[in-house]
Amino acid sequence: MEILSSHAFEWLALLCILGGAIYTLKIVGQEKSSFKDDSYEVQFGTLSLMIPNWWTLTEQSPTQLKFERTDTRYDWYALFNYFPDHQNRDMPKLLEDKLNLEEIEFDMDVVFETDSRVLFRDSAIQEQFQEVIRVEGQGSQKVVDRIYYDIYITRRLNDAGYFIFESRSSVLNGLVEGPYFEESLSELSFIRES
């Protein structure tokens, strides 16, 4: 009992920290379960994206969308880009060029995926985006910055253009926003004509 009374301030601080951590876990857990209910549709060319309502659209043009978390200080953003001409480069070459441009080197244990049936739920997207490469994992940017990077490069059948969808963050924040980025892209669909 003497230990408790002589270190009351330390015990109170520990309880406050634990309480804050439990509250944070509860809030983050609710975000994941409420993704479909708490997301909104954003049109990007002929594509429809489901975007979590806690992402803020910070830049928009006909060929680019950028989302950030403005309600927090997360070191995170997601970019959705369309480039009109792939200049006869295949998916691996497009990926190599992008990584070289951004000076990103992945660690050895990254995840590669090239099957559109695994990445997208909509059958029309799976059929049209048969050419796809996705790489996800930790790496370094410009040698010194440790990042968590998730990139999809894909193009539609019979289209000279291609898409790059990317999520870039610090390592810790990638674990928070990464699943929502992945869920947003798995829900990708074509705009339904009325």
C-alpha positions as CSV (number, residue, x, y, z in Angstrom):
1,M,0.0,0.0,0.0
2,E,2.9,2.3,0.7
3,I,4.1,1.9,-2.9
4,L,0.8,3.0,-4.2
5,S,0.6,6.1,-2.0
6,S,4.2,7.2,-2.5
7,H,3.8,7.0,-6.3
8,A,0.3,8.2,-6.7
9,F,1.1,10.7,-9.4
10,E,2.9,8.1,-11.5
11,W,0.0,5.6,-11.1
12,L,-2.5,8.4,-12.1
13,A,-0.4,9.2,-15.2
14,L,-0.2,5.6,-16.2
15,L,-4.0,5.2,-15.8
16,C,-4.6,8.3,-18.0
17,I,-2.2,7.0,-20.7
18,L,-4.0,3.6,-20.7
19,G,-7.4,5.3,-20.8
20,G,-6.3,7.4,-23.8
21,A,-4.9,4.4,-25.6
22,I,-8.2,2.4,-25.1
23,Y,-10.3,5.4,-26.3
24,T,-8.1,5.7,-29.4
25,L,-8.3,2.0,-30.2
26,K,-12.1,2.2,-29.8
27,I,-12.4,5.2,-32.2
28,V,-10.0,3.6,-34.8
29,G,-11.9,0.3,-34.6
30,Q,-15.2,2.0,-35.3
31,E,-13.7,3.7,-38.4
32,K,-12.9,0.4,-40.0
33,S,-16.3,-1.2,-39.3
34,S,-18.1,1.9,-40.5
35,F,-16.2,2.3,-43.8
36,K,-19.1,1.6,-46.1
37,D,-21.6,3.6,-44.0
38,D,-19.2,6.5,-43.6
39,S,-17.8,6.8,-47.1
40,Y,-18.8,8.9,-50.1
41,E,-18.5,8.5,-53.8
42,V,-16.0,10.6,-55.8
43,Q,-16.0,10.5,-59.6
44,F,-12.6,10.3,-61.3
45,G,-13.1,10.3,-65.1
46,T,-15.2,7.2,-65.7
47,L,-14.3,5.7,-62.3
48,S,-16.2,5.8,-59.1
49,L,-14.2,5.7,-55.9
50,M,-15.6,5.2,-52.4
51,I,-13.7,7.5,-50.1
52,P,-13.8,7.5,-46.2
53,N,-15.4,10.6,-45.0
54,W,-12.4,11.4,-42.8
55,W,-10.2,11.9,-45.9
56,T,-10.2,15.5,-47.2
57,L,-9.9,16.2,-50.9
58,T,-7.1,18.7,-51.0
59,E,-6.2,18.8,-54.7
60,Q,-8.4,18.0,-57.7
61,S,-7.9,18.2,-61.5
62,P,-9.3,16.1,-64.4
63,T,-6.2,13.8,-64.1
64,Q,-5.4,13.9,-60.3
65,L,-7.1,13.6,-56.9
66,K,-5.2,14.1,-53.7
67,F,-6.6,13.2,-50.3
68,E,-5.1,13.9,-46.8
69,R,-6.2,13.6,-43.2
70,T,-6.7,17.3,-42.2
71,D,-8.3,16.3,-38.9
72,T,-5.0,14.9,-37.6
73,R,-1.3,15.5,-38.0
74,Y,-0.8,12.2,-39.9
75,D,2.1,12.1,-42.3
76,W,-0.1,10.5,-45.0
77,Y,-1.6,11.2,-48.4
78,A,-3.3,9.3,-51.2
79,L,-2.9,10.2,-54.9
80,F,-5.1,9.0,-57.7
81,N,-3.5,9.9,-61.1
82,Y,-4.4,9.2,-64.8
83,F,-1.7,9.6,-67.4
84,P,-2.9,9.7,-71.1
85,D,0.0,7.8,-72.7
86,H,2.1,4.9,-71.5
87,Q,4.5,5.3,-74.4
88,N,4.6,1.6,-75.0
89,R,6.0,0.9,-71.5
90,D,4.8,-2.3,-69.8
91,M,3.7,-2.4,-66.1
92,P,7.1,-3.3,-64.6
93,K,8.8,-0.4,-66.6
94,L,6.1,2.1,-65.5
95,L,6.6,0.9,-61.9
96,E,10.4,1.2,-62.2
97,D,10.2,4.7,-63.7
98,K,7.8,5.9,-60.9
99,L,10.0,4.5,-58.1
100,N,13.1,6.0,-59.7
101,L,11.4,9.4,-60.1
102,E,10.3,9.4,-56.4
103,E,13.6,7.9,-55.3
104,I,11.8,5.1,-53.4
105,E,13.5,1.8,-52.6
106,F,11.4,-0.9,-51.1
107,D,12.6,-3.3,-48.4
108,M,13.0,-6.9,-49.3
109,D,9.8,-8.1,-47.7
110,V,7.2,-6.2,-49.9
111,V,4.0,-7.6,-51.2
112,F,3.5,-7.9,-55.0
113,E,0.2,-8.6,-56.6
114,T,-0.7,-8.8,-60.3
115,D,-4.2,-10.4,-60.3
116,S,-7.0,-8.0,-60.8
117,R,-9.5,-10.6,-59.4
118,V,-7.7,-10.3,-56.0
119,L,-7.4,-6.5,-56.0
120,F,-10.9,-5.4,-57.2
121,R,-14.4,-6.7,-56.3
122,D,-16.3,-5.3,-59.3
123,S,-16.3,-7.8,-62.2
124,A,-16.3,-5.0,-64.9
125,I,-13.2,-3.5,-63.3
126,Q,-11.5,-6.9,-63.1
127,E,-12.2,-7.5,-66.8
128,Q,-11.0,-4.1,-67.9
129,F,-8.0,-3.7,-65.6
130,Q,-6.4,-7.1,-66.4
131,E,-3.0,-5.4,-66.5
132,V,-2.2,-4.4,-63.0
133,I,0.7,-4.4,-60.6
134,R,0.5,-3.6,-56.9
135,V,3.4,-3.2,-54.5
136,E,3.0,-2.5,-50.8
137,G,5.4,-2.3,-48.0
138,Q,8.1,-0.4,-46.1
139,G,11.0,1.3,-47.8
140,S,13.1,4.4,-48.0
141,Q,12.6,7.6,-49.9
142,K,15.7,9.6,-50.9
143,V,17.7,7.2,-48.8
144,V,16.9,8.8,-45.4
145,D,13.1,8.9,-45.1
146,R,11.5,5.7,-43.9
147,I,8.0,5.3,-45.5
148,Y,5.1,2.9,-45.9
149,Y,4.2,2.9,-49.6
150,D,1.3,1.3,-51.4
151,I,1.1,1.7,-55.2
152,Y,-1.2,0.3,-57.9
153,I,-0.4,0.8,-61.6
154,T,-3.0,-0.3,-64.0
155,R,-4.5,0.4,-67.4
156,R,-7.7,-0.5,-69.2
157,L,-7.8,-2.8,-72.1
158,N,-7.3,-0.9,-75.4
159,D,-6.4,2.3,-73.6
160,A,-3.1,4.2,-74.2
161,G,-3.3,5.8,-70.8
162,Y,-2.7,4.3,-67.3
163,F,-3.6,4.9,-63.7
164,I,-1.3,5.2,-60.7
165,F,-3.0,5.0,-57.3
166,E,-0.6,5.5,-54.4
167,S,-0.6,5.9,-50.6
168,R,2.5,7.3,-48.9
169,S,3.0,7.8,-45.2
170,S,5.4,7.4,-42.4
171,V,5.7,3.8,-41.3
172,L,3.3,4.0,-38.4
173,N,0.6,6.0,-40.2
174,G,0.7,3.5,-43.1
175,L,-0.6,0.9,-40.8
176,V,-3.5,3.2,-39.8
177,E,-4.6,4.5,-43.3
178,G,-3.3,1.7,-45.5
179,P,-6.3,-0.6,-44.9
180,Y,-8.7,2.2,-45.9
181,F,-6.7,2.9,-49.1
182,E,-6.9,-0.7,-50.0
183,E,-10.6,-0.9,-49.2
184,S,-11.3,2.2,-51.3
185,L,-9.5,0.7,-54.3
186,S,-11.2,-2.8,-53.9
187,E,-14.5,-0.9,-54.2
188,L,-13.5,0.8,-57.4
189,S,-16.2,0.7,-60.1
190,F,-17.2,2.4,-63.3
191,I,-19.7,5.2,-63.0
192,R,-23.2,3.8,-63.5
193,E,-25.0,5.5,-66.4
194,S,-28.6,6.4,-65.5
